[in-house]
Amino acid sequence: MSEIDRRHLLRSSALLGAGLAATGAVPVAEAAPSALFEIGDRSFIPIVDSDQVFPVRRIYCVGRNYAAHSREMGSDPTREPPFFFQKPNDAVQNVKPGQVADHPYPPVTKNYHYELELVAALRKGGRNIDAASALDCVFGYAVGLDMTRRDLQQAMGNEKKPWEIGKSFDHSAPMGPLHPASSVGHLKEGLILLTVNGQEKQKADLSQMIWSVAEQIAHLSQYYELFPGDVIYSGTPENVGPVVPGDLMVGHIDKLGEIHVKVV
């Protein structure tokens, strides 16, 4: 066999092998992919009275879910369907019970607002979940703050641009530990209260939510497939307002205790 014929045979065999591999007809050893760099540990939420933690997949937040707050923000609560925005999962700032968490004042903003909210954490998900069975998806609840760069949010809104920059940033989701629903039940009523430097700022009852947690889950699941690890911030009462470095926020929800967060 001439050198030219040998080269042609080898090349033909290689092309044939590649074609068979592409169709799955022959096994091909593939090297396992390696990460270019590490990005750190996944965000999690501690669970009360447990050494386990709840891994966070996504954070969904419902807007304007108390009638008075909806009016406060210039909307009509009688006609508006629920709407949602997201925060990155690494926005979580864990706040330990009985301790004061230092919360960094974020860059660029000059009007930094608190929004106290009930947080629901999902243990299972799905699509097109019925509201009647939606609470079966909930693992537990926590006290959370949806911190907001209000001036940036409003500026983007005025220009009809996405206002993610006002909501989605580092440490924008402080929250306490999760209380399993098996221990506290499903929270449909109870006091939700925020004080700043000892002065009452937000006060309402969970029963005043326009859309219940079950309805929020049902609505979300029409647009997204929900999964274990998804977290829902369920909306804030009226009287949102600014904080500055040095201010101490104390958030309380009945059955879930308090979180203490100091702006630094």
C-alpha positions as CSV (number, residue, x, y, z in Angstrom):
1,M,0.0,0.0,0.0
2,S,1.4,3.4,-1.0
3,E,1.8,6.2,1.5
4,I,-0.9,8.1,-0.2
5,D,-3.4,5.2,0.0
6,R,-2.5,4.7,3.7
7,R,-3.2,8.3,4.5
8,H,-6.6,8.2,2.6
9,L,-7.7,5.1,4.6
10,L,-6.8,6.5,7.9
11,R,-8.6,9.8,7.1
12,S,-11.7,7.9,5.9
13,S,-11.7,5.8,9.1
14,A,-11.5,8.9,11.3
15,L,-14.4,10.6,9.5
16,L,-16.5,7.4,9.7
17,G,-15.8,7.2,13.5
18,A,-16.7,10.8,14.0
19,G,-20.0,10.3,12.1
20,L,-20.9,7.2,14.2
21,A,-20.0,9.0,17.4
22,A,-22.3,11.9,16.4
23,T,-25.2,9.5,16.0
24,G,-24.5,7.7,19.2
25,A,-23.6,4.5,17.4
26,V,-20.3,4.1,19.2
27,P,-19.2,5.1,22.7
28,V,-16.9,8.1,22.9
29,A,-15.0,8.9,26.0
30,E,-15.5,12.5,27.0
31,A,-13.5,14.5,29.5
32,A,-15.4,15.8,32.4
33,P,-15.8,19.6,32.1
34,S,-13.9,21.7,34.6
35,A,-14.9,25.1,36.0
36,L,-12.8,28.0,34.9
37,F,-13.0,29.4,38.5
38,E,-15.0,28.9,41.7
39,I,-17.8,31.3,42.6
40,G,-18.2,30.4,46.3
41,D,-20.9,28.6,48.3
42,R,-24.5,28.6,47.3
43,S,-26.8,30.9,49.3
44,F,-28.8,29.3,52.1
45,I,-31.2,30.0,54.9
46,P,-30.7,28.4,58.4
47,I,-33.6,26.4,59.8
48,V,-34.8,27.0,63.3
49,D,-33.7,24.3,65.8
50,S,-31.9,22.3,63.1
51,D,-28.4,21.8,61.9
52,Q,-29.7,21.7,58.3
53,V,-30.0,24.7,56.0
54,F,-32.4,25.5,53.1
55,P,-30.5,26.1,49.8
56,V,-31.9,29.1,47.8
57,R,-32.6,28.6,44.1
58,R,-34.5,31.8,43.2
59,I,-36.0,34.8,45.0
60,Y,-39.4,36.0,43.7
61,C,-41.0,39.1,45.1
62,V,-44.6,40.2,44.7
63,G,-45.2,43.9,44.4
64,R,-48.0,46.0,45.9
65,N,-49.7,43.3,47.8
66,Y,-51.3,45.3,50.6
67,A,-54.0,47.8,49.5
68,A,-52.7,50.8,51.4
69,H,-49.2,50.3,50.1
70,S,-50.5,49.9,46.6
71,R,-52.2,53.3,46.9
72,E,-49.1,54.7,48.5
73,M,-47.2,53.7,45.4
74,G,-49.8,55.2,43.1
75,S,-51.7,52.1,42.0
76,D,-55.2,50.9,42.2
77,P,-55.4,47.6,44.3
78,T,-58.9,46.8,43.1
79,R,-57.8,46.2,39.5
80,E,-54.2,45.2,39.5
81,P,-53.3,41.5,39.2
82,P,-50.2,40.2,41.1
83,F,-46.9,41.0,39.5
84,F,-43.4,39.8,40.4
85,F,-39.7,40.8,40.2
86,Q,-36.6,38.8,41.2
87,K,-33.6,39.2,43.3
88,P,-30.4,37.2,42.8
89,N,-30.1,34.3,45.3
90,D,-26.9,35.7,46.6
91,A,-28.8,38.8,47.8
92,V,-29.7,36.8,51.0
93,Q,-28.2,38.2,54.2
94,N,-28.8,35.8,57.1
95,V,-29.8,37.5,60.3
96,K,-29.3,35.4,63.4
97,P,-32.0,35.5,66.2
98,G,-30.9,37.6,69.1
99,Q,-28.1,39.3,67.2
100,V,-27.9,42.6,65.3
101,A,-26.8,42.1,61.7
102,D,-24.7,44.9,60.1
103,H,-26.3,45.8,56.8
104,P,-24.1,47.9,54.4
105,Y,-25.7,51.0,52.9
106,P,-25.5,50.3,49.2
107,P,-23.7,52.5,46.6
108,V,-25.2,55.2,44.4
109,T,-28.5,55.6,46.1
110,K,-29.5,58.6,48.3
111,N,-33.0,57.2,49.2
112,Y,-32.7,53.7,50.7
113,H,-36.0,52.1,51.8
114,Y,-37.1,49.3,54.1
115,E,-40.0,46.9,53.2
116,L,-40.8,44.3,55.8
117,E,-42.3,41.1,54.4
118,L,-43.4,37.5,55.1
119,V,-41.0,35.1,53.3
120,A,-42.2,31.7,52.1
121,A,-39.7,29.0,51.2
122,L,-40.8,26.1,48.8
123,R,-39.9,22.5,49.4
124,K,-41.4,21.4,46.0
125,G,-42.7,23.1,42.9
126,G,-44.3,22.4,39.6
127,R,-46.3,24.2,36.8
128,N,-49.9,25.4,36.9
129,I,-50.3,24.6,40.6
130,D,-53.8,24.9,42.0
131,A,-54.2,27.5,44.7
132,A,-56.1,24.9,46.8
133,S,-53.1,22.7,47.1
134,A,-50.3,25.3,46.7
135,L,-49.5,25.5,50.4
136,D,-48.3,21.9,50.2
137,C,-45.3,23.3,48.4
138,V,-44.3,25.5,51.3
139,F,-41.5,24.3,53.6
140,G,-41.5,27.2,56.0
141,Y,-41.6,30.9,56.7
142,A,-39.3,33.7,57.7
143,V,-39.2,37.4,58.5
144,G,-37.6,39.3,55.6
145,L,-36.7,42.8,54.4
146,D,-36.9,43.7,50.7
147,M,-34.4,46.6,50.8
148,T,-34.8,49.0,47.9
149,R,-32.8,51.8,46.3
150,R,-36.0,53.8,45.8
151,D,-34.5,56.7,43.9
152,L,-33.0,54.3,41.3
153,Q,-36.2,52.3,41.1
154,Q,-38.3,55.4,40.5
155,A,-35.9,56.9,38.0
156,M,-36.0,53.7,35.9
157,G,-39.8,53.5,36.2
158,N,-40.2,57.1,35.1
159,E,-38.1,56.2,32.0
160,K,-40.1,53.0,31.4
161,K,-37.0,50.9,31.9
162,P,-36.6,47.8,34.1
163,W,-36.1,48.8,37.7
164,E,-34.0,45.8,38.6
165,I,-31.2,48.1,39.7
166,G,-33.4,49.4,42.5
167,K,-34.2,46.0,43.8
168,S,-31.5,43.5,42.9
169,F,-28.2,44.2,44.5
170,D,-25.8,42.8,47.2
171,H,-27.4,42.1,50.6
172,S,-30.8,43.4,49.4
173,A,-32.7,40.4,51.0
174,P,-32.0,40.3,54.8
175,M,-34.0,37.5,56.5
176,G,-34.2,35.5,59.7
177,P,-34.1,31.7,59.9
178,L,-36.9,29.5,58.5
179,H,-39.6,28.2,60.8
180,P,-41.0,25.0,59.3
181,A,-44.7,25.1,58.5
182,S,-44.9,21.8,60.4
183,S,-44.2,23.8,63.5
184,V,-45.9,27.1,63.0
185,G,-48.6,26.2,60.5
186,H,-49.3,28.3,57.4
187,L,-49.4,31.9,58.3
188,K,-52.6,33.6,57.0
189,E,-53.0,36.1,59.8
190,G,-50.9,37.8,62.4
191,L,-49.1,41.0,63.2
192,I,-46.4,42.2,60.9
193,L,-44.5,45.2,62.4
194,L,-41.4,47.2,61.7
195,T,-39.7,49.8,63.9
196,V,-36.8,52.0,63.1
197,N,-34.8,53.3,66.1
198,G,-37.7,52.2,68.3
199,Q,-40.4,54.2,66.3
200,E,-43.2,52.2,64.7
201,K,-43.0,52.5,60.9
202,Q,-45.0,49.6,59.4
203,K,-47.9,47.8,61.0
204,A,-50.5,45.5,59.5
205,D,-52.0,42.0,59.6
206,L,-51.0,39.2,57.2
207,S,-54.7,38.8,56.5
208,Q,-54.7,42.1,54.7
209,M,-52.6,40.8,51.8
210,I,-54.5,41.2,48.6
211,W,-53.1,37.9,47.2
212,S,-52.4,35.1,49.7
213,V,-49.3,33.0,49.6
214,A,-51.2,30.2,48.0
215,E,-52.5,32.5,45.3
216,Q,-49.1,33.9,44.7
217,I,-47.7,30.4,44.2
218,A,-50.5,29.5,41.8
219,H,-50.0,32.6,39.8
220,L,-46.2,32.3,39.6
221,S,-46.5,28.7,38.5
222,Q,-48.4,29.8,35.4
223,Y,-45.3,31.7,34.2
224,Y,-42.4,29.7,35.7
225,E,-41.8,26.1,36.7
226,L,-41.2,26.4,40.4
227,F,-38.7,24.2,42.2
228,P,-37.5,23.3,45.7
229,G,-35.4,26.1,46.9
230,D,-37.5,28.9,45.5
231,V,-38.3,31.7,47.9
232,I,-41.2,34.2,47.7
233,Y,-41.2,37.6,49.4
234,S,-45.0,38.1,49.8
235,G,-45.3,41.9,49.8
236,T,-45.0,44.8,52.3
237,P,-47.5,46.9,54.2
238,E,-47.8,50.7,53.8
239,N,-45.4,53.4,55.2
240,V,-42.2,52.3,53.5
241,G,-39.5,54.8,54.1
242,P,-35.8,55.7,54.2
243,V,-33.0,54.6,56.5
244,V,-29.5,55.9,56.8
245,P,-26.3,54.5,58.4
246,G,-26.8,54.1,62.1
247,D,-30.5,53.3,61.9
248,L,-31.6,50.1,63.6
249,M,-34.5,48.2,62.0
250,V,-36.5,45.6,64.0
251,G,-38.9,43.4,62.0
252,H,-41.5,41.2,63.7
253,I,-44.1,38.7,62.4
254,D,-46.2,36.7,64.8
255,K,-44.9,33.2,65.3
256,L,-41.7,34.0,63.6
257,G,-40.0,36.3,66.1
258,E,-37.9,39.3,65.3
259,I,-34.9,40.3,63.2
260,H,-32.5,43.1,64.1
261,V,-30.7,44.9,61.3
262,K,-28.5,47.9,61.6
263,V,-27.5,50.0,58.6
264,V,-23.8,50.7,58.5
